[in-house]
């Protein structure tokens, strides 16, 4: 083995934490922080301690259950189902990431069964209100599809068309 190179190195807890922070994409980290900020604002409005990171499991379960039912967008409208689901998963990642490194899972742990039931009910309510539908673009009709594929823009006989087709 070359001198100065060791098979096993000493990695400090601080270095491990920094590496764990960089595991997630920047947008994911921003989303996690945004979800935590929304939850913290909710706690302040409800005149509760905004430091939810220090809550015990029982209290966090109770507060999350109310949060899922009460949360609205800044303009007062309800979130769509996908957005509410994103909030939930983002909060879960936020609590698991450094510096908190919680060993809890607010999505799957049995100790969060009450908030999970409230979440399911909130999702069902949003779907009943029509906020669970995914808006798809209309299908391209056959005449437009034929026109598109026979045009010069997708023709494999021209360099430009070949590039577009690939």
N, CA, C and O atoms as a DFTB+ gen file, in Angstrom:
664 C
 N C O
     1  1       0.852      -1.186       0.000
     2  2       0.000       0.000       0.000
     3  2       0.891       1.239       0.000
     4  3       1.920       1.274       0.674
     5  1       0.491       2.243      -0.753
     6  2       1.274       3.473      -0.830
     7  2       1.329       4.139       0.535
     8  3       0.397       4.037       1.334
     9  1       2.440       4.822       0.786
    10  2       2.554       5.519       2.064
    11  2       1.601       6.711       2.077
    12  3       1.431       7.392       1.066
    13  1       0.995       6.949       3.210
    14  2       0.072       8.071       3.352
    15  2      -1.361       7.720       3.016
    16  3      -2.268       8.483       3.346
    17  1      -1.596       6.585       2.368
    18  2      -2.965       6.170       2.040
    19  2      -3.359       5.051       2.981
    20  3      -2.659       4.049       3.127
    21  1      -4.499       5.253       3.611
    22  2      -4.991       4.237       4.546
    23  2      -6.263       3.634       3.988
    24  3      -7.005       4.270       3.239
    25  1      -6.493       2.403       4.369
    26  2      -7.706       1.731       3.918
    27  2      -8.933       2.296       4.619
    28  3      -9.987       2.448       4.002
    29  1      -8.802       2.605       5.896
    30  2      -9.913       3.148       6.677
    31  2      -9.509       4.512       7.212
    32  3      -8.435       4.677       7.791
    33  1     -10.387       5.487       7.009
    34  2     -10.103       6.839       7.483
    35  2     -11.052       7.182       8.616
    36  3     -12.053       6.497       8.828
    37  1     -10.740       8.227       9.332
    38  2     -11.594       8.689      10.423
    39  2     -12.478       9.821       9.911
    40  3     -11.991      10.895       9.559
    41  1     -13.774       9.566       9.875
    42  2     -14.733      10.576       9.439
    43  2     -15.453      11.101      10.671
    44  3     -16.022      10.331      11.445
    45  1     -15.424      12.403      10.844
    46  2     -16.070      12.998      12.018
    47  2     -17.585      13.022      11.834
    48  3     -18.088      12.905      10.716
    49  1     -18.297      13.175      12.936
    50  2     -19.755      13.279      12.885
    51  2     -20.182      14.483      12.055
    52  3     -21.190      14.441      11.349
    53  1     -19.407      15.550      12.150
    54  2     -19.702      16.766      11.392
    55  2     -19.600      16.515       9.881
    56  3     -20.444      16.970       9.109
    57  1     -18.558      15.786       9.473
    58  2     -18.385      15.466       8.051
    59  2     -19.511      14.565       7.551
    60  3     -20.005      14.738       6.436
    61  1     -19.909      13.613       8.373
    62  2     -21.011      12.725       8.004
    63  2     -22.288      13.528       7.818
    64  3     -23.033      13.310       6.863
    65  1     -22.537      14.463       8.737
    66  2     -23.741      15.293       8.647
    67  2     -23.725      16.137       7.378
    68  3     -24.752      16.286       6.716
    69  1     -22.563      16.691       7.037
    70  2     -22.446      17.498       5.818
    71  2     -22.704      16.656       4.566
    72  3     -23.340      17.120       3.620
    73  1     -22.209      15.424       4.567
    74  2     -22.435      14.538       3.421
    75  2     -23.900      14.148       3.320
    76  3     -24.446      14.049       2.221
    77  1     -24.536      13.926       4.460
    78  2     -25.961      13.584       4.450
    79  2     -26.798      14.754       3.957
    80  3     -27.817      14.554       3.297
    81  1     -26.374      15.976       4.273
    82  2     -27.091      17.159       3.797
    83  2     -27.038      17.256       2.278
    84  3     -28.000      17.691       1.645
    85  1     -25.916      16.851       1.697
    86  2     -25.730      16.972       0.252
    87  2     -26.346      15.810      -0.522
    88  3     -26.314      15.802      -1.752
    89  1     -26.908      14.826       0.189
    90  2     -27.516      13.678      -0.490
    91  2     -28.731      14.082      -1.308
    92  3     -28.958      13.547      -2.393
    93  1     -29.501      15.011      -0.801
    94  2     -30.727      15.433      -1.477
    95  2     -30.439      16.577      -2.445
    96  3     -29.503      17.356      -2.258
    97  1     -31.257      16.654      -3.467
    98  2     -31.143      17.749      -4.433
    99  2     -31.520      19.066      -3.760
   100  3     -32.274      19.081      -2.786
   101  1     -30.997      20.158      -4.279
   102  2     -31.271      21.479      -3.705
   103  2     -32.760      21.788      -3.673
   104  3     -33.258      22.343      -2.694
   105  1     -33.473      21.434      -4.736
   106  2     -34.917      21.712      -4.777
   107  2     -35.658      20.901      -3.722
   108  3     -36.637      21.377      -3.146
   109  1     -35.200      19.690      -3.468
   110  2     -35.821      18.860      -2.437
   111  2     -35.619      19.491      -1.071
   112  3     -36.545      19.542      -0.261
   113  1     -34.424      19.966      -0.820
   114  2     -34.129      20.613       0.460
   115  2     -34.983      21.864       0.623
   116  3     -35.523      22.109       1.702
   117  1     -35.112      22.663      -0.444
   118  2     -35.958      23.862      -0.389
   119  2     -37.408      23.497      -0.110
   120  3     -38.084      24.173       0.666
   121  1     -37.888      22.427      -0.741
   122  2     -39.262      21.968      -0.531
   123  2     -39.469      21.529       0.917
   124  3     -40.505      21.815       1.516
   125  1     -38.480      20.835       1.473
   126  2     -38.570      20.391       2.863
   127  2     -38.640      21.584       3.814
   128  3     -39.438      21.595       4.750
   129  1     -37.808      22.576       3.568
   130  2     -37.788      23.774       4.413
   131  2     -39.096      24.545       4.268
   132  3     -39.624      25.064       5.251
   133  1     -39.621      24.621       3.045
   134  2     -40.894      25.320       2.821
   135  2     -42.028      24.636       3.578
   136  3     -42.867      25.312       4.172
   137  1     -42.063      23.312       3.564
   138  2     -43.101      22.573       4.291
   139  2     -42.970      22.806       5.793
   140  3     -43.970      22.989       6.488
   141  1     -41.735      22.800       6.291
   142  2     -41.510      23.050       7.714
   143  2     -41.932      24.470       8.087
   144  3     -42.468      24.693       9.173
   145  1     -41.695      25.422       7.200
   146  2     -42.091      26.810       7.443
   147  2     -43.612      26.929       7.513
   148  3     -44.139      27.628       8.379
   149  1     -44.313      26.257       6.615
   150  2     -45.783      26.277       6.636
   151  2     -46.294      25.674       7.938
   152  3     -47.200      26.223       8.565
   153  1     -45.717      24.548       8.345
   154  2     -46.136      23.889       9.582
   155  2     -45.839      24.780      10.792
   156  3     -46.645      24.865      11.718
   157  1     -44.688      25.438      10.777
   158  2     -44.314      26.335      11.875
   159  2     -45.282      27.526      11.945
   160  3     -45.678      27.935      13.036
   161  1     -45.662      28.083      10.788
   162  2     -46.641      29.179      10.754
   163  2     -47.974      28.718      11.328
   164  3     -48.622      29.451      12.075
   165  1     -48.379      27.508      10.979
   166  2     -49.622      26.933      11.509
   167  2     -49.565      26.867      13.036
   168  3     -50.524      27.231      13.717
   169  1     -48.441      26.404      13.562
   170  2     -48.301      26.284      15.018
   171  2     -48.359      27.655      15.692
   172  3     -48.947      27.793      16.764
   173  1     -47.757      28.660      15.074
   174  2     -47.796      30.014      15.634
   175  2     -49.217      30.557      15.652
   176  3     -49.637      31.162      16.638
   177  1     -49.965      30.344      14.565
   178  2     -51.354      30.807      14.497
   179  2     -52.194      30.125      15.570
   180  3     -53.083      30.741      16.156
   181  1     -51.909      28.859      15.821
   182  2     -52.647      28.090      16.834
   183  2     -52.097      28.317      18.244
   184  3     -52.524      27.669      19.199
   185  1     -51.143      29.247      18.358
   186  2     -50.525      29.616      19.639
   187  2     -49.893      28.406      20.338
   188  3     -50.081      28.174      21.532
   189  1     -49.145      27.656      19.547
   190  2     -48.415      26.498      20.051
   191  2     -46.926      26.744      19.849
   192  3     -46.529      27.636      19.099
   193  1     -46.115      25.952      20.519
   194  2     -44.664      26.057      20.392
   195  2     -44.258      25.720      18.955
   196  3     -44.516      24.609      18.493
   197  1     -43.621      26.666      18.236
   198  2     -43.261      26.411      16.840
   199  2     -42.082      25.447      16.670
   200  3     -41.762      25.067      15.544
   201  1     -41.442      25.050      17.752
   202  2     -40.312      24.129      17.671
   203  2     -40.768      22.680      17.617
   204  3     -40.460      21.891      18.510
   205  1     -41.505      22.333      16.566
   206  2     -42.081      20.984      16.458
   207  2     -41.016      19.898      16.369
   208  3     -41.309      18.725      16.602
   209  1     -39.794      20.271      16.037
   210  2     -38.720      19.287      15.939
   211  2     -38.442      18.624      17.292
   212  3     -37.917      17.512      17.347
   213  1     -38.799      19.314      18.380
   214  2     -38.571      18.766      19.715
   215  2     -39.816      18.102      20.308
   216  3     -39.761      17.603      21.432
   217  1     -40.916      18.085      19.594
   218  2     -42.138      17.454      20.102
   219  2     -41.903      15.959      20.286
   220  3     -41.139      15.341      19.545
   221  1     -42.569      15.389      21.283
   222  2     -42.534      13.932      21.397
   223  2     -43.496      13.347      20.360
   224  3     -44.290      14.070      19.758
   225  1     -43.416      12.061      20.166
   226  2     -44.180      11.389      19.110
   227  2     -45.679      11.585      19.276
   228  3     -46.388      11.833      18.301
   229  1     -46.162      11.474      20.507
   230  2     -47.598      11.585      20.768
   231  2     -48.126      12.973      20.400
   232  3     -49.159      13.101      19.742
   233  1     -47.401      14.013      20.834
   234  2     -47.842      15.380      20.546
   235  2     -47.740      15.684      19.049
   236  3     -48.627      16.319      18.480
   237  1     -46.665      15.232      18.421
   238  2     -46.488      15.474      16.988
   239  2     -47.603      14.801      16.192
   240  3     -48.111      15.372      15.227
   241  1     -47.980      13.597      16.592
   242  2     -49.074      12.882      15.929
   243  2     -50.376      13.673      16.043
   244  3     -51.108      13.819      15.064
   245  1     -50.654      14.173      17.219
   246  2     -51.891      14.931      17.450
   247  2     -51.916      16.219      16.625
   248  3     -52.911      16.528      15.970
   249  1     -50.817      16.960      16.663
   250  2     -50.752      18.246      15.964
   251  2     -50.791      18.045      14.445
   252  3     -51.445      18.809      13.734
   253  1     -50.098      17.024      13.951
   254  2     -50.121      16.752      12.510
   255  2     -51.525      16.398      12.038
   256  3     -51.937      16.793      10.947
   257  1     -52.260      15.652      12.861
   258  2     -53.633      15.301      12.508
   259  2     -54.493      16.532      12.292
   260  3     -55.268      16.597      11.337
   261  1     -54.357      17.509      13.181
   262  2     -55.108      18.763      13.030
   263  2     -54.592      19.562      11.832
   264  3     -55.373      20.161      11.093
   265  1     -53.280      19.565      11.650
   266  2     -52.667      20.310      10.550
   267  2     -53.194      19.834       9.198
   268  3     -53.547      20.653       8.349
   269  1     -53.251      18.521       8.994
   270  2     -53.728      17.984       7.716
   271  2     -55.153      18.438       7.414
   272  3     -55.501      18.678       6.258
   273  1     -55.973      18.554       8.452
   274  2     -57.366      18.967       8.253
   275  2     -57.497      20.484       8.083
   276  3     -58.399      20.953       7.389
   277  1     -56.605      21.250       8.712
   278  2     -56.743      22.706       8.774
   279  2     -55.968      23.476       7.704
   280  3     -56.324      24.614       7.399
   281  1     -54.928      22.892       7.133
   282  2     -54.010      23.644       6.275
   283  2     -54.703      24.130       4.999
   284  3     -55.498      23.422       4.382
   285  1     -54.368      25.362       4.634
   286  2     -54.859      25.995       3.408
   287  2     -53.686      26.729       2.755
   288  3     -52.655      26.964       3.385
   289  1     -53.863      27.083       1.495
   290  2     -52.859      27.890       0.807
   291  2     -52.888      29.305       1.386
   292  3     -53.796      29.648       2.143
   293  1     -51.908      30.116       1.035
   294  2     -51.812      31.483       1.557
   295  2     -53.044      32.310       1.217
   296  3     -53.415      33.204       1.978
   297  1     -53.688      32.025       0.079
   298  2     -54.878      32.783      -0.312
   299  2     -56.159      32.241       0.322
   300  3     -57.242      32.762       0.057
   301  1     -56.051      31.212       1.147
   302  2     -57.213      30.665       1.846
   303  2     -57.875      29.499       1.145
   304  3     -58.739      28.840       1.724
   305  1     -57.485      29.232      -0.093
   306  2     -58.045      28.087      -0.819
   307  2     -57.395      26.794      -0.342
   308  3     -56.315      26.801       0.247
   309  1     -58.073      25.697      -0.609
   310  2     -57.543      24.397      -0.209
   311  2     -56.457      23.938      -1.186
   312  3     -56.457      24.290      -2.365
   313  1     -55.543      23.145      -0.652
   314  2     -54.532      22.518      -1.496
   315  2     -55.172      21.401      -2.309
   316  3     -56.210      20.864      -1.922
   317  1     -54.561      21.053      -3.427
   318  2     -54.960      19.853      -4.153
   319  2     -54.337      18.657      -3.435
   320  3     -53.436      18.811      -2.611
   321  1     -54.826      17.478      -3.758
   322  2     -54.363      16.277      -3.057
   323  2     -52.856      16.066      -3.212
   324  3     -52.180      15.708      -2.248
   325  1     -52.331      16.284      -4.410
   326  2     -50.891      16.094      -4.624
   327  2     -50.069      17.052      -3.773
   328  3     -49.018      16.671      -3.257
   329  1     -50.527      18.279      -3.621
   330  2     -49.800      19.268      -2.830
   331  2     -49.809      18.901      -1.353
   332  3     -48.795      19.044      -0.669
   333  1     -50.949      18.429      -0.861
   334  2     -51.028      18.013       0.541
   335  2     -50.112      16.818       0.785
   336  3     -49.454      16.732       1.822
   337  1     -50.076      15.912      -0.162
   338  2     -49.197      14.756      -0.046
   339  2     -47.730      15.197      -0.050
   340  3     -46.921      14.658       0.705
   341  1     -47.387      16.161      -0.886
   342  2     -46.020      16.690      -0.927
   343  2     -45.639      17.331       0.399
   344  3     -44.518      17.159       0.875
   345  1     -46.575      18.073       0.998
   346  2     -46.315      18.671       2.309
   347  2     -45.961      17.596       3.332
   348  3     -45.009      17.738       4.099
   349  1     -46.737      16.531       3.328
   350  2     -46.533      15.448       4.294
   351  2     -45.165      14.783       4.108
   352  3     -44.424      14.599       5.073
   353  1     -44.839      14.428       2.879
   354  2     -43.555      13.777       2.621
   355  2     -42.382      14.724       2.876
   356  3     -41.327      14.292       3.341
   357  1     -42.559      15.995       2.578
   358  2     -41.498      16.978       2.824
   359  2     -41.234      17.138       4.311
   360  3     -40.081      17.225       4.733
   361  1     -42.296      17.179       5.107
   362  2     -42.112      17.249       6.564
   363  2     -41.382      16.010       7.072
   364  3     -40.529      16.105       7.955
   365  1     -41.711      14.871       6.523
   366  2     -41.056      13.626       6.924
   367  2     -39.555      13.688       6.624
   368  3     -38.733      13.340       7.472
   369  1     -39.203      14.134       5.414
   370  2     -37.785      14.254       5.049
   371  2     -37.085      15.296       5.909
   372  3     -35.934      15.107       6.305
   373  1     -37.776      16.396       6.200
   374  2     -37.203      17.470       7.008
   375  2     -36.802      16.952       8.391
   376  3     -35.719      17.263       8.886
   377  1     -37.670      16.173       9.000
   378  2     -37.387      15.651      10.339
   379  2     -36.279      14.599      10.328
   380  3     -35.554      14.452      11.312
   381  1     -36.145      13.880       9.239
   382  2     -35.132      12.825       9.153
   383  2     -33.750      13.361       8.782
   384  3     -32.736      12.719       9.055
   385  1     -33.715      14.529       8.166
   386  2     -32.453      15.097       7.682
   387  2     -31.701      15.789       8.812
   388  3     -32.291      16.133       9.836
   389  1     -30.393      15.994       8.625
   390  2     -29.640      16.771       9.604
   391  2     -30.202      18.174       9.684
   392  3     -30.691      18.664       8.665
   393  1     -30.172      18.831      10.769
   394  2     -29.522      18.470      12.027
   395  2     -30.410      17.669      12.975
   396  3     -29.967      17.334      14.073
   397  1     -31.644      17.352      12.594
   398  2     -32.576      16.703      13.531
   399  2     -32.397      15.196      13.568
   400  3     -32.452      14.598      14.643
   401  1     -32.185      14.570      12.424
   402  2     -31.915      13.134      12.335
   403  2     -32.884      12.284      13.148
   404  3     -32.479      11.341      13.828
   405  1     -34.152      12.625      13.072
   406  2     -35.168      11.870      13.816
   407  2     -35.282      10.461      13.240
   408  3     -35.166      10.256      12.032
   409  1     -35.507       9.515      14.111
   410  2     -35.658       8.118      13.696
   411  2     -37.130       7.755      13.544
   412  3     -37.493       6.579      13.577
   413  1     -37.972       8.763      13.379
   414  2     -39.406       8.527      13.227
   415  2     -39.793       8.698      11.768
   416  3     -39.090       9.338      10.987
   417  1     -40.924       8.111      11.425
   418  2     -41.458       8.227      10.070
   419  2     -42.925       8.616      10.209
   420  3     -43.764       7.777      10.539
   421  1     -43.236       9.892       9.957
   422  2     -44.606      10.372      10.166
   423  2     -45.573       9.811       9.133
   424  3     -46.786       9.955       9.281
   425  1     -45.053       9.176       8.094
   426  2     -45.905       8.605       7.057
   427  2     -46.275       7.158       7.380
   428  3     -47.426       6.761       7.198
   429  1     -45.315       6.366       7.858
   430  2     -45.532       4.924       7.995
   431  2     -45.547       4.372       9.417
   432  3     -46.088       3.287       9.632
   433  1     -44.977       5.069      10.391
   434  2     -44.902       4.527      11.752
   435  2     -46.282       4.331      12.362
   436  3     -47.189       5.137      12.153
   437  1     -46.425       3.252      13.118
   438  2     -47.689       2.972      13.810
   439  2     -48.025       4.065      14.819
   440  3     -49.199       4.334      15.077
   441  1     -47.009       4.691      15.385
   442  2     -47.253       5.727      16.394
   443  2     -47.905       6.977      15.802
   444  3     -48.320       7.867      16.544
   445  1     -47.998       7.052      14.479
   446  2     -48.652       8.183      13.813
   447  2     -49.953       7.748      13.145
   448  3     -50.333       8.283      12.104
   449  1     -50.628       6.780      13.746
   450  2     -51.857       6.246      13.141
   451  2     -52.992       7.268      13.159
   452  3     -53.778       7.324      12.213
   453  1     -53.093       8.077      14.217
   454  2     -54.173       9.074      14.290
   455  2     -54.003      10.133      13.198
   456  3     -54.963      10.476      12.509
   457  1     -52.797      10.642      13.044
   458  2     -52.577      11.655      12.001
   459  2     -52.714      11.033      10.615
   460  3     -53.149      11.703       9.678
   461  1     -52.349       9.764      10.475
   462  2     -52.505       9.085       9.190
   463  2     -53.984       8.979       8.809
   464  3     -54.348       9.177       7.650
   465  1     -54.831       8.665       9.794
   466  2     -56.274       8.590       9.533
   467  2     -56.829       9.964       9.161
   468  3     -57.648      10.078       8.249
   469  1     -56.387      11.003       9.864
   470  2     -56.829      12.362       9.533
   471  2     -56.361      12.759       8.133
   472  3     -57.086      13.423       7.392
   473  1     -55.151      12.348       7.782
   474  2     -54.632      12.643       6.447
   475  2     -55.499      11.970       5.383
   476  3     -55.856      12.589       4.381
   477  1     -55.831      10.702       5.607
   478  2     -56.679       9.977       4.648
   479  2     -58.037      10.654       4.504
   480  3     -58.559      10.767       3.395
   481  1     -58.610      11.104       5.615
   482  2     -59.907      11.782       5.569
   483  2     -59.793      13.124       4.850
   484  3     -60.674      13.487       4.071
   485  1     -58.709      13.863       5.108
   486  2     -58.498      15.141       4.420
   487  2     -58.361      14.916       2.913
   488  3     -58.889      15.694       2.118
   489  1     -57.656      13.860       2.524
   490  2     -57.503      13.537       1.102
   491  2     -58.856      13.178       0.480
   492  3     -59.167      13.611      -0.629
   493  1     -59.652      12.391       1.196
   494  2     -60.973      12.004       0.688
   495  2     -61.861      13.229       0.525
   496  3     -62.597      13.344      -0.455
   497  1     -61.790      14.142       1.485
   498  2     -62.586      15.373       1.413
   499  2     -62.171      16.218       0.209
   500  3     -63.021      16.754      -0.503
   501  1     -60.867      16.333      -0.013
   502  2     -60.380      17.094      -1.169
   503  2     -60.840      16.459      -2.481
   504  3     -61.193      17.165      -3.426
   505  1     -60.833      15.136      -2.536
   506  2     -61.296      14.446      -3.746
   507  2     -62.779      14.679      -3.973
   508  3     -63.217      14.858      -5.109
   509  1     -63.562      14.678      -2.883
   510  2     -65.000      14.946      -3.015
   511  2     -65.248      16.356      -3.534
   512  3     -66.231      16.605      -4.234
   513  1     -64.355      17.273      -3.190
   514  2     -64.486      18.662      -3.638
   515  2     -63.950      18.858      -5.059
   516  3     -64.028      19.957      -5.606
   517  1     -63.410      17.803      -5.650
   518  2     -62.883      17.899      -7.010
   519  2     -61.447      18.363      -7.080
   520  3     -60.970      18.734      -8.153
   521  1     -60.744      18.350      -5.951
   522  2     -59.363      18.819      -5.933
   523  2     -58.358      17.675      -6.034
   524  3     -57.160      17.876      -5.834
   525  1     -58.844      16.487      -6.341
   526  2     -57.950      15.349      -6.472
   527  2     -57.742      14.935      -7.907
   528  3     -56.991      14.005      -8.200
   529  1     -58.411      15.630      -8.793
   530  2     -58.326      15.260     -10.200
   531  2     -57.038      15.784     -10.819
   532  3     -56.601      16.900     -10.539
   533  1     -56.451      14.963     -11.655
   534  2     -55.286      15.383     -12.420
   535  2     -55.801      15.904     -13.751
   536  3     -56.597      15.242     -14.417
   537  1     -55.351      17.082     -14.135
   538  2     -55.801      17.677     -15.390
   539  2     -54.869      17.231     -16.515
   540  3     -53.700      17.616     -16.561
   541  1     -55.396      16.428     -17.402
   542  2     -54.613      15.930     -18.527
   543  2     -54.869      16.801     -19.749
   544  3     -55.944      17.380     -19.905
   545  1     -53.861      16.883     -20.611
   546  2     -54.057      17.566     -21.881
   547  2     -54.922      16.681     -22.768
   548  3     -54.841      15.456     -22.677
   549  1     -55.746      17.276     -23.620
   550  2     -56.558      16.441     -24.517
   551  2     -55.649      15.687     -25.495
   552  3     -54.579      16.173     -25.861
   553  1     -56.083      14.515     -25.904
   554  2     -55.324      13.699     -26.861
   555  2     -55.235      14.424     -28.199
   556  3     -56.130      15.178     -28.581
   557  1     -54.149      14.180     -28.887
   558  2     -53.991      14.743     -30.229
   559  2     -54.854      13.908     -31.166
   560  3     -54.713      12.686     -31.220
   561  1     -55.744      14.563     -31.904
   562  2     -56.617      13.787     -32.794
   563  2     -55.810      13.266     -33.991
   564  3     -54.717      13.752     -34.285
   565  1     -56.370      12.282     -34.658
   566  2     -55.657      11.550     -35.710
   567  2     -55.234      12.458     -36.866
   568  3     -54.142      12.287     -37.407
   569  1     -56.070      13.415     -37.253
   570  2     -55.730      14.312     -38.369
   571  2     -54.506      15.161     -38.024
   572  3     -53.615      15.335     -38.856
   573  1     -54.461      15.684     -36.809
   574  2     -53.310      16.492     -36.391
   575  2     -52.050      15.638     -36.270
   576  3     -50.955      16.084     -36.610
   577  1     -52.211      14.424     -35.790
   578  2     -51.070      13.521     -35.657
   579  2     -50.479      13.212     -37.047
   580  3     -49.260      13.229     -37.220
   581  1     -51.335      12.934     -38.021
   582  2     -50.891      12.642     -39.387
   583  2     -50.171      13.861     -39.977
   584  3     -49.118      13.729     -40.600
   585  1     -50.752      15.042     -39.772
   586  2     -50.156      16.278     -40.286
   587  2     -48.764      16.490     -39.673
   588  3     -47.831      16.904     -40.361
   589  1     -48.641      16.203     -38.385
   590  2     -47.381      16.411     -37.685
   591  2     -46.298      15.464     -38.226
   592  3     -45.173      15.894     -38.481
   593  1     -46.632      14.189     -38.400
   594  2     -45.633      13.215     -38.834
   595  2     -45.304      13.295     -40.319
   596  3     -44.246      12.823     -40.738
   597  1     -46.179      13.876     -41.117
   598  2     -45.886      14.014     -42.546
   599  2     -45.270      15.370     -42.880
   600  3     -44.907      15.612     -44.031
   601  1     -45.150      16.236     -41.916
   602  2     -44.579      17.562     -42.171
   603  2     -43.063      17.463     -42.323
   604  3     -42.451      16.453     -41.974
   605  1     -42.486      18.511     -42.841
   606  2     -41.039      18.579     -43.053
   607  2     -40.282      18.602     -41.715
   608  3     -39.102      18.256     -41.656
   609  1     -40.966      19.008     -40.659
   610  2     -40.318      19.151     -39.357
   611  2     -39.979      17.815     -38.700
   612  3     -39.133      17.758     -37.808
   613  1     -40.637      16.737     -39.138
   614  2     -40.321      15.414     -38.603
   615  2     -39.932      14.434     -39.709
   616  3     -39.946      13.221     -39.499
   617  1     -39.592      14.950     -40.866
   618  2     -39.211      14.100     -41.995
   619  2     -37.780      13.592     -41.805
   620  3     -36.876      14.391     -41.561
   621  1     -37.560      12.287     -41.913
   622  2     -36.190      11.768     -41.789
   623  2     -35.335      12.056     -43.022
   624  3     -34.147      11.735     -43.041
   625  1     -35.935      12.663     -44.054
   626  2     -35.202      12.969     -45.284
   627  2     -34.480      14.308     -45.227
   628  3     -33.696      14.619     -46.124
   629  1     -34.726      15.106     -44.197
   630  2     -34.034      16.390     -44.044
   631  2     -33.237      16.358     -42.742
   632  3     -33.659      15.725     -41.775
   633  1     -32.097      17.032     -42.710
   634  2     -31.295      17.030     -41.477
   635  2     -32.078      17.582     -40.276
   636  3     -32.020      17.029     -39.178
   637  1     -32.800      18.667     -40.500
   638  2     -33.582      19.284     -39.419
   639  2     -34.686      18.341     -38.932
   640  3     -34.900      18.191     -37.729
   641  1     -35.380      17.714     -39.876
   642  2     -36.456      16.789     -39.531
   643  2     -35.936      15.568     -38.799
   644  3     -36.549      15.105     -37.837
   645  1     -34.804      15.047     -39.254
   646  2     -34.205      13.882     -38.605
   647  2     -33.796      14.210     -37.170
   648  3     -33.985      13.406     -36.257
   649  1     -33.238      15.391     -36.989
   650  2     -32.838      15.824     -35.645
   651  2     -34.059      15.943     -34.729
   652  3     -33.999      15.542     -33.567
   653  1     -35.148      16.482     -35.236
   654  2     -36.369      16.615     -34.433
   655  2     -36.993      15.264     -34.111
   656  3     -37.530      15.058     -33.023
   657  1     -36.916      14.357     -35.062
   658  2     -37.548      13.052     -34.878
   659  2     -36.815      12.238     -33.817
   660  3     -37.432      11.469     -33.079
   661  1     -35.520      12.409     -33.746
   662  2     -34.720      11.676     -32.764
   663  2     -34.888      12.369     -31.449
   664  3     -34.311      11.944     -30.449
